[in-house]
């Protein structure tokens, strides 16, 4: 899947560590998500969407 | 997502500390076992001393389980990959060594599995780093 996590994080001036803390995941996980090496589970995708006040499909889209 | 046992950030450190304590316990019990067997006052105590090294191993399994429960989903996936590959590769190596040099005990299998675990973890880290570099270029 493609995602705009990096852009959303940059818009809010957050570091990968900040985002990791907000989602209670590791920084490696945020990095893997941003680089498209890992697709999140639905609960994590919902948590990300809630954090950025978007819908899941606004953040994630099929390649 | 299920709630982790403790914050994801502390998972690695807690794992290292817990595993170190259990490893010391295992070495201590294994080292003391011959003395305990020789000085056991009853057959029941001899049996207890004989199986004593198994208990730290069970605690070790518990420590690994706690660690697995306290890391996030991406790292759980990676952890399970390493575990599965270690089991597959480790069994192949152990069976091959046993066929070539049949022995009565399997004490040597532990270090083989430990080295395999380390090698598989290192390989996974290298592959991930290569994928990361590739994704940055793409």
N, CA and C atoms of all chains as a GROMACS GRO file, in nm:
protein
  603
    1UNK      N    1   0.083  -0.120   0.000
    1UNK     CA    2   0.000   0.000   0.000
    1UNK      C    3   0.087   0.125   0.000
    2UNK      N    4   0.031   0.231  -0.057
    2UNK     CA    5   0.097   0.360  -0.055
    2UNK      C    6   0.036   0.440   0.063
    3UNK      N    7   0.116   0.529   0.123
    3UNK     CA    8   0.059   0.612   0.228
    3UNK      C    9   0.125   0.750   0.231
    4UNK      N   10   0.057   0.843   0.298
    4UNK     CA   11   0.110   0.981   0.306
    4UNK      C   12   0.149   1.015   0.451
    5UNK      N   13   0.191   0.912   0.520
    5UNK     CA   14   0.227   0.928   0.662
    5UNK      C   15   0.341   1.029   0.681
    6UNK      N   16   0.440   1.018   0.594
    6UNK     CA   17   0.556   1.108   0.604
    6UNK      C   18   0.513   1.255   0.589
    7UNK      N   19   0.426   1.280   0.492
    7UNK     CA   20   0.377   1.416   0.468
    7UNK      C   21   0.297   1.466   0.588
    8UNK      N   22   0.208   1.382   0.639
    8UNK     CA   23   0.125   1.422   0.753
    8UNK      C   24   0.210   1.453   0.876
    9UNK      N   25   0.309   1.368   0.896
    9UNK     CA   26   0.399   1.388   1.012
    9UNK      C   27   0.478   1.518   0.995
   10UNK      N   28   0.528   1.541   0.874
   10UNK     CA   29   0.608   1.662   0.848
   10UNK      C   30   0.523   1.788   0.865
   11UNK      N   31   0.397   1.782   0.818
   11UNK     CA   32   0.306   1.897   0.832
   11UNK      C   33   0.290   1.938   0.978
   12UNK      N   34   0.291   1.840   1.064
   12UNK     CA   35   0.269   1.867   1.207
   12UNK      C   36   0.400   1.887   1.284
   13UNK      N   37   0.510   1.884   1.212
   13UNK     CA   38   0.641   1.904   1.276
   13UNK      C   39   0.676   1.797   1.376
   14UNK      N   40   0.630   1.675   1.349
   14UNK     CA   41   0.659   1.565   1.442
   14UNK      C   42   0.780   1.486   1.394
   15UNK      N   43   0.856   1.432   1.488
   15UNK     CA   44   0.964   1.341   1.451
   15UNK      C   45   0.906   1.200   1.447
   16UNK      N   46   0.984   1.106   1.394
   16UNK     CA   47   0.938   0.966   1.395
   16UNK      C   48   0.917   0.918   1.538
   17UNK      N   49   1.004   0.966   1.627
   17UNK     CA   50   0.993   0.928   1.769
   17UNK      C   51   0.864   0.981   1.831
   18UNK      N   52   0.828   1.104   1.796
   18UNK     CA   53   0.703   1.162   1.848
   18UNK      C   54   0.582   1.079   1.803
   19UNK      N   55   0.584   1.046   1.674
   19UNK     CA   56   0.472   0.969   1.620
   19UNK      C   57   0.466   0.830   1.683
   20UNK      N   58   0.586   0.772   1.700
   20UNK     CA   59   0.592   0.639   1.762
   20UNK      C   60   0.533   0.644   1.904
   21UNK      N   61   0.570   0.747   1.979
   21UNK     CA   62   0.517   0.761   2.116
   21UNK      C   63   0.365   0.778   2.115
   22UNK      N   64   0.317   0.858   2.019
   22UNK     CA   65   0.172   0.886   2.013
   22UNK      C   66   0.093   0.759   1.979
   23UNK      N   67   0.156   0.671   1.902
   23UNK     CA   68   0.086   0.548   1.859
   23UNK      C   69   0.121   0.428   1.948
   24UNK      N   70   0.212   0.449   2.042
   24UNK     CA   71   0.265   0.341   2.126
   24UNK      C   72   0.323   0.227   2.041
   25UNK      N   73   0.404   0.265   1.944
   25UNK     CA   74   0.479   0.167   1.866
   25UNK      C   75   0.626   0.211   1.867
   26UNK      N   76   0.712   0.130   1.809
   26UNK     CA   77   0.854   0.165   1.806
   26UNK      C   78   0.884   0.258   1.688
   27UNK      N   79   0.997   0.328   1.695
   27UNK     CA   80   1.036   0.416   1.586
   27UNK      C   81   1.061   0.335   1.457
   28UNK      N   82   1.111   0.213   1.475
   28UNK     CA   83   1.134   0.126   1.358
   28UNK      C   84   1.003   0.100   1.283
   29UNK      N   85   0.896   0.087   1.359
   29UNK     CA   86   0.766   0.060   1.298
   29UNK      C   87   0.720   0.180   1.215
   30UNK      N   88   0.736   0.300   1.273
   30UNK     CA   89   0.698   0.422   1.200
   30UNK      C   90   0.780   0.430   1.072
   31UNK      N   91   0.910   0.402   1.084
   31UNK     CA   92   0.998   0.406   0.968
   31UNK      C   93   0.954   0.305   0.861
   32UNK      N   94   0.920   0.186   0.905
   32UNK     CA   95   0.877   0.081   0.810
   32UNK      C   96   0.745   0.120   0.742
   33UNK      N   97   0.657   0.186   0.818
   33UNK     CA   98   0.529   0.230   0.760
   33UNK      C   99   0.553   0.339   0.656
   34UNK      N  100   0.635   0.435   0.692
   34UNK     CA  101   0.659   0.549   0.602
   34UNK      C  102   0.727   0.508   0.472
   35UNK      N  103   0.815   0.410   0.481
   35UNK     CA  104   0.887   0.367   0.361
   35UNK      C  105   0.812   0.258   0.285
   36UNK      N  106   0.693   0.224   0.332
   36UNK     CA  107   0.610   0.127   0.262
   36UNK      C  108   0.656  -0.017   0.276
   37UNK      N  109   0.742  -0.042   0.375
   37UNK     CA  110   0.790  -0.179   0.395
   37UNK      C  111   0.696  -0.260   0.482
   38UNK      N  112   0.599  -0.193   0.542
   38UNK     CA  113   0.504  -0.263   0.629
   38UNK      C  114   0.367  -0.199   0.619
   39UNK      N  115   0.265  -0.282   0.602
   39UNK     CA  116   0.127  -0.234   0.601
   39UNK      C  117   0.067  -0.259   0.740
   40UNK      N  118   0.009  -0.156   0.801
   40UNK     CA  119  -0.038  -0.173   0.939
   40UNK      C  120  -0.163  -0.261   0.948
   41UNK      N  121  -0.187  -0.311   1.068
   41UNK     CA  122  -0.312  -0.383   1.094
   41UNK      C  123  -0.425  -0.279   1.093
   42UNK      N  124  -0.548  -0.327   1.087
   42UNK     CA  125  -0.661  -0.233   1.090
   42UNK      C  126  -0.665  -0.149   1.219
   43UNK      N  127  -0.645  -0.212   1.337
   43UNK     CA  128  -0.645  -0.129   1.459
   43UNK      C  129  -0.540  -0.019   1.455
   44UNK      N  130  -0.420  -0.050   1.404
   44UNK     CA  131  -0.316   0.053   1.398
   44UNK      C  132  -0.352   0.159   1.294
   45UNK      N  133  -0.409   0.115   1.182
   45UNK     CA  134  -0.451   0.211   1.079
   45UNK      C  135  -0.557   0.306   1.135
   46UNK      N  136  -0.649   0.253   1.214
   46UNK     CA  137  -0.752   0.337   1.277
   46UNK      C  138  -0.688   0.435   1.376
   47UNK      N  139  -0.588   0.386   1.450
   47UNK     CA  140  -0.520   0.474   1.547
   47UNK      C  141  -0.450   0.588   1.474
   48UNK      N  142  -0.388   0.557   1.361
   48UNK     CA  143  -0.319   0.659   1.282
   48UNK      C  144  -0.420   0.761   1.229
   49UNK      N  145  -0.530   0.709   1.176
   49UNK     CA  146  -0.634   0.797   1.120
   49UNK      C  147  -0.692   0.888   1.228
   50UNK      N  148  -0.713   0.833   1.346
   50UNK     CA  149  -0.768   0.911   1.457
   50UNK      C  150  -0.670   1.020   1.498
   51UNK      N  151  -0.543   0.985   1.504
   51UNK     CA  152  -0.440   1.081   1.545
   51UNK      C  153  -0.434   1.199   1.448
   52UNK      N  154  -0.441   1.170   1.317
   52UNK     CA  155  -0.432   1.276   1.217
   52UNK      C  156  -0.569   1.332   1.177
   53UNK      N  157  -0.673   1.285   1.243
   53UNK     CA  158  -0.810   1.331   1.218
   53UNK      C  159  -0.846   1.319   1.069
   54UNK      N  160  -0.815   1.203   1.013
   54UNK     CA  161  -0.846   1.174   0.872
   54UNK      C  162  -0.920   1.040   0.866
   55UNK      N  163  -0.963   1.006   0.746
   55UNK     CA  164  -1.016   0.871   0.725
   55UNK      C  165  -0.899   0.782   0.683
   56UNK      N  166  -0.912   0.652   0.707
   56UNK     CA  167  -0.803   0.560   0.670
   56UNK      C  168  -0.770   0.572   0.521
   57UNK      N  169  -0.876   0.581   0.439
   57UNK     CA  170  -0.852   0.585   0.294
   57UNK      C  171  -0.789   0.716   0.248
   58UNK      N  172  -0.793   0.820   0.335
   58UNK     CA  173  -0.721   0.944   0.301
   58UNK      C  174  -0.570   0.927   0.320
   59UNK      N  175  -0.534   0.833   0.405
   59UNK     CA  176  -0.391   0.813   0.436
   59UNK      C  177  -0.333   0.698   0.354
   60UNK      N  178  -0.409   0.589   0.348
   60UNK     CA  179  -0.359   0.469   0.279
   60UNK      C  180  -0.438   0.447   0.149
   61UNK      N  181  -0.364   0.409   0.045
   61UNK     CA  182  -0.430   0.377  -0.082
   61UNK      C  183  -0.356   0.262  -0.148
   62UNK      N  184  -0.426   0.184  -0.233
   62UNK     CA  185  -0.357   0.074  -0.300
   62UNK      C  186  -0.251   0.127  -0.396
   63UNK      N  187  -0.147   0.050  -0.416
   63UNK     CA  188  -0.038   0.094  -0.504
   63UNK      C  189  -0.085   0.099  -0.649
   64UNK      N  190  -0.525  -0.367   1.831
   64UNK     CA  191  -0.399  -0.394   1.899
   64UNK      C  192  -0.425  -0.426   2.046
   65UNK      N  193  -0.358  -0.526   2.099
   65UNK     CA  194  -0.372  -0.556   2.240
   65UNK      C  195  -0.274  -0.471   2.319
   66UNK      N  196  -0.312  -0.437   2.440
   66UNK     CA  197  -0.224  -0.351   2.522
   66UNK      C  198  -0.099  -0.427   2.561
   67UNK      N  199   0.020  -0.367   2.540
   67UNK     CA  200   0.143  -0.435   2.577
   67UNK      C  201   0.157  -0.445   2.727
   68UNK      N  202   0.242  -0.541   2.772
   68UNK     CA  203   0.262  -0.562   2.915
   68UNK      C  204   0.325  -0.439   2.980
   69UNK      N  205   0.414  -0.373   2.908
   69UNK     CA  206   0.472  -0.247   2.954
   69UNK      C  207   0.504  -0.164   2.831
   70UNK      N  208   0.535  -0.033   2.846
   70UNK     CA  209   0.553   0.050   2.726
   70UNK      C  210   0.652  -0.010   2.625
   71UNK      N  211   0.617   0.003   2.498
   71UNK     CA  212   0.698  -0.053   2.390
   71UNK      C  213   0.844  -0.009   2.400
   72UNK      N  214   0.863   0.116   2.445
   72UNK     CA  215   0.998   0.173   2.454
   72UNK      C  216   1.089   0.093   2.547
   73UNK      N  217   1.031   0.038   2.654
   73UNK     CA  218   1.112  -0.032   2.754
   73UNK      C  219   1.131  -0.180   2.721
   74UNK      N  220   1.066  -0.228   2.616
   74UNK     CA  221   1.063  -0.372   2.590
   74UNK      C  222   1.202  -0.433   2.575
   75UNK      N  223   1.287  -0.368   2.495
   75UNK     CA  224   1.420  -0.425   2.469
   75UNK      C  225   1.503  -0.433   2.598
   76UNK      N  226   1.503  -0.323   2.672
   76UNK     CA  227   1.584  -0.319   2.795
   76UNK      C  228   1.534  -0.423   2.896
   77UNK      N  229   1.403  -0.430   2.915
   77UNK     CA  230   1.347  -0.527   3.008
   77UNK      C  231   1.383  -0.670   2.966
   78UNK      N  232   1.378  -0.694   2.835
   78UNK     CA  233   1.409  -0.827   2.782
   78UNK      C  234   1.554  -0.864   2.812
   79UNK      N  235   1.645  -0.770   2.788
   79UNK     CA  236   1.788  -0.796   2.810
   79UNK      C  237   1.813  -0.826   2.958
   80UNK      N  238   1.754  -0.744   3.046
   80UNK     CA  239   1.775  -0.763   3.190
   80UNK      C  240   1.719  -0.898   3.235
   81UNK      N  241   1.595  -0.926   3.196
   81UNK     CA  242   1.531  -1.051   3.238
   81UNK      C  243   1.606  -1.172   3.184
   82UNK      N  244   1.648  -1.165   3.056
   82UNK     CA  245   1.718  -1.279   2.996
   82UNK      C  246   1.855  -1.300   3.061
   83UNK      N  247   1.921  -1.189   3.098
   83UNK     CA  248   2.051  -1.199   3.164
   83UNK      C  249   2.036  -1.271   3.299
   84UNK      N  250   1.936  -1.231   3.375
   84UNK     CA  251   1.914  -1.291   3.507
   84UNK      C  252   1.885  -1.441   3.493
   85UNK      N  253   1.802  -1.476   3.396
   85UNK     CA  254   1.766  -1.618   3.378
   85UNK      C  255   1.886  -1.697   3.327
   86UNK      N  256   1.967  -1.636   3.240
   86UNK     CA  257   2.085  -1.706   3.188
   86UNK      C  258   2.184  -1.733   3.301
   87UNK      N  259   2.201  -1.635   3.391
   87UNK     CA  260   2.289  -1.655   3.506
   87UNK      C  261   2.234  -1.767   3.595
   88UNK      N  262   2.103  -1.767   3.613
   88UNK     CA  263   2.039  -1.871   3.694
   88UNK      C  264   2.061  -2.009   3.631
   89UNK      N  265   2.047  -2.018   3.498
   89UNK     CA  266   2.066  -2.145   3.427
   89UNK      C  267   2.209  -2.195   3.444
   90UNK      N  268   2.304  -2.105   3.424
   90UNK     CA  269   2.446  -2.143   3.435
   90UNK      C  270   2.476  -2.188   3.579
   91UNK      N  271   2.423  -2.113   3.675
   91UNK     CA  272   2.444  -2.146   3.816
   91UNK      C  273   2.388  -2.283   3.852
   92UNK      N  274   2.266  -2.307   3.811
   92UNK     CA  275   2.200  -2.434   3.844
   92UNK      C  276   2.272  -2.550   3.774
   93UNK      N  277   2.309  -2.531   3.647
   93UNK     CA  278   2.379  -2.636   3.573
   93UNK      C  279   2.515  -2.666   3.637
   94UNK      N  280   2.581  -2.560   3.680
   94UNK     CA  281   2.713  -2.575   3.742
   94UNK      C  282   2.702  -2.647   3.877
   95UNK      N  283   2.598  -2.614   3.952
   95UNK     CA  284   2.581  -2.672   4.086
   95UNK      C  285   2.517  -2.811   4.085
   96UNK      N  286   2.463  -2.850   3.972
   96UNK     CA  287   2.387  -2.976   3.968
   96UNK      C  288   2.466  -3.100   4.016
   97UNK      N  289   2.588  -3.123   3.968
   97UNK     CA  290   2.661  -3.243   4.015
   97UNK      C  291   2.678  -3.246   4.167
   98UNK      N  292   2.707  -3.128   4.224
   98UNK     CA  293   2.726  -3.120   4.369
   98UNK      C  294   2.593  -3.149   4.439
   99UNK      N  295   2.485  -3.092   4.387
   99UNK     CA  296   2.353  -3.113   4.448
   99UNK      C  297   2.313  -3.261   4.443
  100UNK      N  298   2.340  -3.326   4.329
  100UNK     CA  299   2.306  -3.469   4.314
  100UNK      C  300   2.389  -3.552   4.412
  101UNK      N  301   2.518  -3.519   4.421
  101UNK     CA  302   2.608  -3.596   4.509
  101UNK      C  303   2.570  -3.581   4.656
  102UNK      N  304   2.517  -3.465   4.692
  102UNK     CA  305   2.486  -3.440   4.833
  102UNK      C  306   2.337  -3.449   4.867
  103UNK      N  307   2.259  -3.497   4.773
  103UNK     CA  308   2.114  -3.506   4.798
  103UNK      C  309   2.086  -3.613   4.903
  104UNK      N  310   1.997  -3.581   4.998
  104UNK     CA  311   1.971  -3.671   5.110
  104UNK      C  312   1.869  -3.780   5.076
  105UNK      N  313   1.791  -3.759   4.972
  105UNK     CA  314   1.688  -3.859   4.939
  105UNK      C  315   1.675  -3.871   4.788
  106UNK      N  316   1.615  -3.983   4.742
  106UNK     CA  317   1.597  -4.001   4.596
  106UNK      C  318   1.515  -3.889   4.534
  107UNK      N  319   1.420  -3.837   4.610
  107UNK     CA  320   1.337  -3.727   4.560
  107UNK      C  321   1.420  -3.603   4.530
  108UNK      N  322   1.516  -3.574   4.620
  108UNK     CA  323   1.603  -3.458   4.600
  108UNK      C  324   1.698  -3.480   4.483
  109UNK      N  325   1.738  -3.607   4.463
  109UNK     CA  326   1.825  -3.639   4.348
  109UNK      C  327   1.750  -3.607   4.218
  110UNK      N  328   1.622  -3.647   4.213
  110UNK     CA  329   1.540  -3.620   4.095
  110UNK      C  330   1.524  -3.469   4.075
  111UNK      N  331   1.498  -3.399   4.186
  111UNK     CA  332   1.481  -3.253   4.179
  111UNK      C  333   1.607  -3.186   4.126
  112UNK      N  334   1.723  -3.231   4.178
  112UNK     CA  335   1.850  -3.172   4.134
  112UNK      C  336   1.878  -3.206   3.988
  113UNK      N  337   1.837  -3.326   3.945
  113UNK     CA  338   1.861  -3.370   3.807
  113UNK      C  339   1.784  -3.283   3.707
  114UNK      N  340   1.660  -3.254   3.741
  114UNK     CA  341   1.575  -3.176   3.647
  114UNK      C  342   1.585  -3.025   3.670
  115UNK      N  343   1.661  -2.985   3.770
  115UNK     CA  344   1.668  -2.841   3.806
  115UNK      C  345   1.700  -2.749   3.688
  116UNK      N  346   1.795  -2.785   3.599
  116UNK     CA  347   1.824  -2.692   3.488
  116UNK      C  348   1.706  -2.668   3.394
  117UNK      N  349   1.606  -2.754   3.400
  117UNK     CA  350   1.490  -2.734   3.312
  117UNK      C  351   1.409  -2.612   3.353
  118UNK      N  352   1.410  -2.580   3.484
  118UNK     CA  353   1.326  -2.470   3.532
  118UNK      C  354   1.368  -2.333   3.475
  119UNK      N  355   1.500  -2.303   3.478
  119UNK     CA  356   1.539  -2.175   3.414
  119UNK      C  357   1.503  -2.170   3.266
  120UNK      N  358   1.504  -2.285   3.201
  120UNK     CA  359   1.468  -2.287   3.057
  120UNK      C  360   1.320  -2.253   3.039
  121UNK      N  361   1.237  -2.304   3.129
  121UNK     CA  362   1.094  -2.269   3.123
  121UNK      C  363   1.074  -2.120   3.151
  122UNK      N  364   1.152  -2.068   3.246
  122UNK     CA  365   1.143  -1.924   3.277
  122UNK      C  366   1.189  -1.844   3.154
  123UNK      N  367   1.291  -1.896   3.087
  123UNK     CA  368   1.342  -1.831   2.965
  123UNK      C  369   1.230  -1.821   2.860
  124UNK      N  370   1.155  -1.928   2.846
  124UNK     CA  371   1.044  -1.928   2.751
  124UNK      C  372   0.941  -1.822   2.790
  125UNK      N  373   0.919  -1.808   2.922
  125UNK     CA  374   0.826  -1.707   2.972
  125UNK      C  375   0.877  -1.565   2.942
  126UNK      N  376   1.008  -1.546   2.958
  126UNK     CA  377   1.070  -1.414   2.929
  126UNK      C  378   1.052  -1.380   2.781
  127UNK      N  379   1.073  -1.479   2.694
  127UNK     CA  380   1.058  -1.457   2.550
  127UNK      C  381   0.912  -1.422   2.519
  128UNK      N  382   0.819  -1.492   2.584
  128UNK     CA  383   0.676  -1.466   2.563
  128UNK      C  384   0.639  -1.325   2.608
  129UNK      N  385   0.693  -1.285   2.726
  129UNK     CA  386   0.666  -1.149   2.777
  129UNK      C  387   0.719  -1.045   2.679
  130UNK      N  388   0.837  -1.072   2.625
  130UNK     CA  389   0.896  -0.979   2.529
  130UNK      C  390   0.808  -0.968   2.405
  131UNK      N  391   0.767  -1.084   2.356
  131UNK     CA  392   0.680  -1.086   2.237
  131UNK      C  393   0.552  -1.005   2.260
  132UNK      N  394   0.496  -1.019   2.379
  132UNK     CA  395   0.371  -0.948   2.412
  132UNK      C  396   0.392  -0.798   2.428
  133UNK      N  397   0.515  -0.756   2.455
  133UNK     CA  398   0.537  -0.614   2.485
  133UNK      C  399   0.589  -0.535   2.365
  134UNK      N  400   0.619  -0.602   2.254
  134UNK     CA  401   0.662  -0.527   2.136
  134UNK      C  402   0.543  -0.502   2.044
  135UNK      N  403   0.558  -0.408   1.951
  135UNK     CA  404   0.445  -0.374   1.865
  135UNK      C  405   0.432  -0.473   1.749
  136UNK      N  406   0.325  -0.456   1.671
  136UNK     CA  407   0.289  -0.558   1.570
  136UNK      C  408   0.395  -0.581   1.463
  137UNK      N  409   0.463  -0.475   1.420
  137UNK     CA  410   0.567  -0.490   1.317
  137UNK      C  411   0.683  -0.573   1.371
  138UNK      N  412   0.723  -0.541   1.494
  138UNK     CA  413   0.835  -0.613   1.552
  138UNK      C  414   0.795  -0.756   1.590
  139UNK      N  415   0.668  -0.775   1.624
  139UNK     CA  416   0.619  -0.912   1.650
  139UNK      C  417   0.633  -0.995   1.523
  140UNK      N  418   0.598  -0.935   1.409
  140UNK     CA  419   0.605  -1.005   1.281
  140UNK      C  420   0.751  -1.044   1.253
  141UNK      N  421   0.841  -0.951   1.273
  141UNK     CA  422   0.983  -0.977   1.249
  141UNK      C  423   1.036  -1.083   1.346
  142UNK      N  424   0.992  -1.075   1.471
  142UNK     CA  425   1.036  -1.169   1.574
  142UNK      C  426   0.993  -1.312   1.537
  143UNK      N  427   0.869  -1.325   1.491
  143UNK     CA  428   0.818  -1.457   1.453
  143UNK      C  429   0.890  -1.511   1.329
  144UNK      N  430   0.925  -1.421   1.238
  144UNK     CA  431   1.001  -1.464   1.120
  144UNK      C  432   1.135  -1.523   1.162
  145UNK      N  433   1.202  -1.454   1.253
  145UNK     CA  434   1.332  -1.502   1.301
  145UNK      C  435   1.316  -1.636   1.372
  146UNK      N  436   1.212  -1.646   1.455
  146UNK     CA  437   1.187  -1.769   1.530
  146UNK      C  438   1.162  -1.887   1.434
  147UNK      N  439   1.079  -1.864   1.333
  147UNK     CA  440   1.045  -1.970   1.238
  147UNK      C  441   1.168  -2.012   1.158
  148UNK      N  442   1.243  -1.914   1.110
  148UNK     CA  443   1.363  -1.946   1.032
  148UNK      C  444   1.468  -2.017   1.118
  149UNK      N  445   1.481  -1.970   1.243
  149UNK     CA  446   1.578  -2.033   1.334
  149UNK      C  447   1.540  -2.180   1.355
  150UNK      N  448   1.412  -2.205   1.374
  150UNK     CA  449   1.367  -2.343   1.395
  150UNK      C  450   1.398  -2.428   1.271
  151UNK      N  451   1.361  -2.377   1.154
  151UNK     CA  452   1.381  -2.453   1.030
  151UNK      C  453   1.527  -2.479   1.002
  152UNK      N  454   1.607  -2.373   1.003
  152UNK     CA  455   1.750  -2.387   0.973
  152UNK      C  456   1.819  -2.467   1.084
  153UNK      N  457   1.784  -2.435   1.210
  153UNK     CA  458   1.846  -2.502   1.324
  153UNK      C  459   1.823  -2.652   1.321
  154UNK      N  460   1.701  -2.694   1.293
  154UNK     CA  461   1.670  -2.838   1.288
  154UNK      C  462   1.752  -2.905   1.177
  155UNK      N  463   1.762  -2.841   1.062
  155UNK     CA  464   1.841  -2.898   0.951
  155UNK      C  465   1.987  -2.917   0.994
  156UNK      N  466   2.042  -2.814   1.059
  156UNK     CA  467   2.183  -2.823   1.102
  156UNK      C  468   2.201  -2.933   1.207
  157UNK      N  469   2.109  -2.937   1.305
  157UNK     CA  470   2.121  -3.035   1.414
  157UNK      C  471   2.109  -3.178   1.359
  158UNK      N  472   2.013  -3.199   1.272
  158UNK     CA  473   1.994  -3.333   1.214
  158UNK      C  474   2.118  -3.373   1.132
  159UNK      N  475   2.173  -3.279   1.059
  159UNK     CA  476   2.292  -3.309   0.979
  159UNK      C  477   2.411  -3.344   1.067
  160UNK      N  478   2.434  -3.262   1.172
  160UNK     CA  479   2.547  -3.290   1.263
  160UNK      C  480   2.527  -3.425   1.330
  161UNK      N  481   2.403  -3.452   1.374
  161UNK     CA  482   2.374  -3.579   1.443
  161UNK      C  483   2.395  -3.699   1.351
  162UNK      N  484   2.363  -3.681   1.222
  162UNK     CA  485   2.383  -3.792   1.127
  162UNK      C  486   2.531  -3.816   1.103
  163UNK      N  487   2.608  -3.708   1.100
  163UNK     CA  488   2.752  -3.721   1.074
  163UNK      C  489   2.828  -3.771   1.196
  164UNK      N  490   2.791  -3.716   1.314
  164UNK     CA  491   2.861  -3.750   1.438
  164UNK      C  492   2.759  -3.788   1.544
  165UNK      N  493   2.707  -3.913   1.540
  165UNK     CA  494   2.605  -3.951   1.638
  165UNK      C  495   2.658  -3.942   1.782
  166UNK      N  496   2.581  -3.879   1.871
  166UNK     CA  497   2.618  -3.865   2.012
  166UNK      C  498   2.501  -3.907   2.098
  167UNK      N  499   2.532  -3.927   2.225
  167UNK     CA  500   2.425  -3.970   2.316
  167UNK      C  501   2.351  -3.851   2.376
  168UNK      N  502   2.416  -3.738   2.388
  168UNK     CA  503   2.349  -3.621   2.448
  168UNK      C  504   2.325  -3.514   2.341
  169UNK      N  505   2.233  -3.423   2.377
  169UNK     CA  506   2.200  -3.315   2.284
  169UNK      C  507   2.237  -3.177   2.342
  170UNK      N  508   2.331  -3.177   2.438
  170UNK     CA  509   2.373  -3.049   2.500
  170UNK      C  510   2.426  -2.951   2.395
  171UNK      N  511   2.493  -3.007   2.296
  171UNK     CA  512   2.555  -2.923   2.192
  171UNK      C  513   2.451  -2.854   2.104
  172UNK      N  514   2.327  -2.904   2.106
  172UNK     CA  515   2.224  -2.845   2.019
  172UNK      C  516   2.188  -2.703   2.063
  173UNK      N  517   2.201  -2.674   2.193
  173UNK     CA  518   2.167  -2.540   2.244
  173UNK      C  519   2.253  -2.432   2.179
  174UNK      N  520   2.387  -2.447   2.187
  174UNK     CA  521   2.470  -2.343   2.121
  174UNK      C  522   2.443  -2.334   1.971
  175UNK      N  523   2.415  -2.447   1.907
  175UNK     CA  524   2.386  -2.445   1.763
  175UNK      C  525   2.262  -2.359   1.738
  176UNK      N  526   2.158  -2.379   1.818
  176UNK     CA  527   2.035  -2.299   1.802
  176UNK      C  528   2.060  -2.152   1.832
  177UNK      N  529   2.142  -2.126   1.936
  177UNK     CA  530   2.171  -1.986   1.974
  177UNK      C  531   2.245  -1.916   1.861
  178UNK      N  532   2.345  -1.984   1.804
  178UNK     CA  533   2.423  -1.924   1.694
  178UNK      C  534   2.333  -1.905   1.571
  179UNK      N  535   2.246  -2.002   1.546
  179UNK     CA  536   2.154  -1.991   1.432
  179UNK      C  537   2.061  -1.871   1.451
  180UNK      N  538   2.011  -1.854   1.574
  180UNK     CA  539   1.923  -1.740   1.606
  180UNK      C  540   1.995  -1.608   1.576
  181UNK      N  541   2.120  -1.600   1.623
  181UNK     CA  542   2.199  -1.479   1.600
  181UNK      C  543   2.222  -1.454   1.452
  182UNK      N  544   2.255  -1.560   1.379
  182UNK     CA  545   2.282  -1.546   1.235
  182UNK      C  546   2.157  -1.504   1.159
  183UNK      N  547   2.044  -1.564   1.194
  183UNK     CA  548   1.918  -1.531   1.126
  183UNK      C  549   1.877  -1.387   1.157
  184UNK      N  550   1.895  -1.343   1.283
  184UNK     CA  551   1.863  -1.205   1.322
  184UNK      C  552   1.950  -1.107   1.244
  185UNK      N  553   2.079  -1.140   1.234
  185UNK     CA  554   2.172  -1.052   1.161
  185UNK      C  555   2.131  -1.045   1.013
  186UNK      N  556   2.096  -1.160   0.956
  186UNK     CA  557   2.056  -1.164   0.815
  186UNK      C  558   1.931  -1.078   0.794
  187UNK      N  559   1.836  -1.089   0.887
  187UNK     CA  560   1.713  -1.010   0.876
  187UNK      C  561   1.742  -0.860   0.883
  188UNK      N  562   1.834  -0.822   0.973
  188UNK     CA  563   1.871  -0.680   0.986
  188UNK      C  564   1.934  -0.630   0.857
  189UNK      N  565   2.020  -0.711   0.797
  189UNK     CA  566   2.087  -0.671   0.672
  189UNK      C  567   1.985  -0.656   0.559
  190UNK      N  568   1.894  -0.753   0.549
  190UNK     CA  569   1.790  -0.747   0.444
  190UNK      C  570   1.704  -0.623   0.463
  191UNK      N  571   1.666  -0.593   0.588
  191UNK     CA  572   1.583  -0.475   0.616
  191UNK      C  573   1.657  -0.347   0.577
  192UNK      N  574   1.785  -0.342   0.611
  192UNK     CA  575   1.865  -0.222   0.578
  192UNK      C  576   1.873  -0.205   0.426
  193UNK      N  577   1.887  -0.317   0.355
  193UNK     CA  578   1.892  -0.310   0.208
  193UNK      C  579   1.758  -0.262   0.151
  194UNK      N  580   1.648  -0.313   0.209
  194UNK     CA  581   1.515  -0.271   0.163
  194UNK      C  582   1.493  -0.122   0.190
  195UNK      N  583   1.543  -0.076   0.306
  195UNK     CA  584   1.529   0.065   0.342
  195UNK      C  585   1.604   0.152   0.243
  196UNK      N  586   1.728   0.112   0.212
  196UNK     CA  587   1.810   0.188   0.117
  196UNK      C  588   1.741   0.194  -0.019
  197UNK      N  589   1.686   0.077  -0.057
  197UNK     CA  590   1.616   0.068  -0.186
  197UNK      C  591   1.494   0.161  -0.189
  198UNK      N  592   1.418   0.162  -0.079
  198UNK     CA  593   1.297   0.245  -0.074
  198UNK      C  594   1.331   0.394  -0.076
  199UNK      N  595   1.446   0.431  -0.020
  199UNK     CA  596   1.488   0.572  -0.020
  199UNK      C  597   1.528   0.616  -0.161
  200UNK      N  598   1.588   0.519  -0.236
  200UNK     CA  599   1.628   0.550  -0.373
  200UNK      C  600   1.504   0.561  -0.462
  201UNK      N  601   1.409   0.467  -0.440
  201UNK     CA  602   1.289   0.463  -0.523
  201UNK      C  603   1.201   0.582  -0.492
   0.00000   0.00000   0.00000
